[in-house]
Amino acid sequence: MEIRQLRYFVCAIEQGSMGKAARELGVVTSALSQQISRLESELSTRLLLRTAAGVAPTDAGIAFFRQAQLALRNIDEAARAAQQARLSGHVSVGLAPTTAAVLGLPLILAMRERYPDVRLHLVESLSGHLAAMLNARQLDLAILFNDEAGRKWSVMPLLEENLYVIAARGFKDFPRRKTVRLAGLAGLPLAMPTHMHGLRGVLASAMRRQARGPEVAMEIDSLAMLMDAVAAGLAATIQPGAAITRMAGRDLVMARISDPGLVRRNLLASLSDDELSPAGLAVRVALRDVVRGLVESGQWIGARSLHES
């Protein structure tokens, strides 16, 4: 016995006609009639009398109708209770500085709308630090750039980001084209984070394969300070497009690095599903939805989604 069969039967009695009930329910009359016939077969009794004027309940149909109405009211109340229940709890999420620049505020707004009683704790730090915090159970979720240390984590591919060389307009030796290879940046002075940053590891591996490439002139482990140095014309940098999210009003130029495979892969890592609280599971879904929206709307520059819909 299915809930829809109860709804079909009750509606047929209330409307007094199969045709009217079908229109009320938004189904074809034949489907409605078929479901009620299956219900009668399962109960081994006739519930409706079909006449030229419409339908009328049998004695068994009247008795069943009253109980079916009660059952449907209870089902509707149960659904309302579930929908109105407010999820609560505390969830900590770790984001690298470039990720936080584009994702942080949209995630906060989405959580306030969906789950106002969940207390969200956002941590902005280098990806290496975030991995250590996740291992120490100091974070519930984090967006990381590799999963080498995450054997106990639940890990899902989230997105890939193109990398760009970025500098102040007029910076000496900046490439004139919109795309460039690393080899074409030979001698270009860069401001970059240290090797604790996942991006630096990606670039170090790629630069080892080059005869000559850009040179790291200064190391800065703060995205805000690094981008200030770039905007001041002290050096160029190589970053994903998200790095310029907070740079509105700065006169910067950028060119996409087109070396094959030179992208930053973002992974959503979390404690295992068994360890995550219901609030943590809800935040993970919300985070994926927000990321998808930012990518599809073009607000996450140079990113393409990797996770399934």
Secondary structure, 3 states (H helix, E strand, C coil): CCHHHHHHHHHHHHHCCHHHHHHHHCCCHHHHHHHHHHHHHHHCCCCEEEECCEEEECHHHHHHHHHHHHHHHHHHHHHHHHHHCCCCEEEEEEECHHHHHHHHHHHHHHHHHHCCCEEEEEEECCHHHHHHHHHCCCCCEEEECCCCCCCCCEEEEEEEEEEEEEEECCCCCCCCCCEECHHHHCCCEEEECCCCCHHHHHHHHHHHCCCCCCEEEEECCCHHHHHHHHHCCCCEEEEEHHHHCCCCCCCEEEEEECCCCCEEEEEEEECCCCCCCHHHHHHHHHHHHHHHHHHHCCCCCCEEECCCC
